[in-house]
């Protein structure tokens, strides 16, 4: 009987040590799969894509937060892309006008979040009710890069705050980017 208790105790110690080792071995944490995290929802050569998440006790507020976060992420991608485009074409612009044009590109990119753009498309939306009865909403959105550059070109054409030369240079840069995207299709 004592031998049996010893084996059970030894088995218990062994199992506890194995469980302890396993729980300590996951030092990197547990990977969490969120909605819209597959490659299908990532930006590519033709589209800017973003996913936003919002949480609130009010479903409409959670949805608004998710949409705003998604639009903000789209705007950041556009801003980064425009920075690269404007840097690439800066040498083609005339002297001091180049810095003014680059500043206007950055301003245009920031205005994306404050403007309703008709070509933004919702790819998907998921709503979850949490244990605390709040809502968590995920929204995936996209916009075609060509449509975004056309939108920015129209805004640049109508921008009276900049000189005619800078306006013409901005339109030229955006036209080149649109042509490049069309060539890739």
Secondary structure, 3 states (H helix, E strand, C coil): CHHHHHHHHHHHHHHHHHHHHHHHHCCCCCCCCCCCCCHHHCCCCCEEEEEEEEEECCHHHHHHHHHHHHHHHHHHHHHHHHHHHHHHHHHHCCHHHHHHHHHHHHHHHHHHHHCCCCCCEEEEEEEEECCCCCEEEEEEEEEEHHHHHHHHHHHHHCCCCCCHHHHHHHHHHHHHHHHHHHHHC
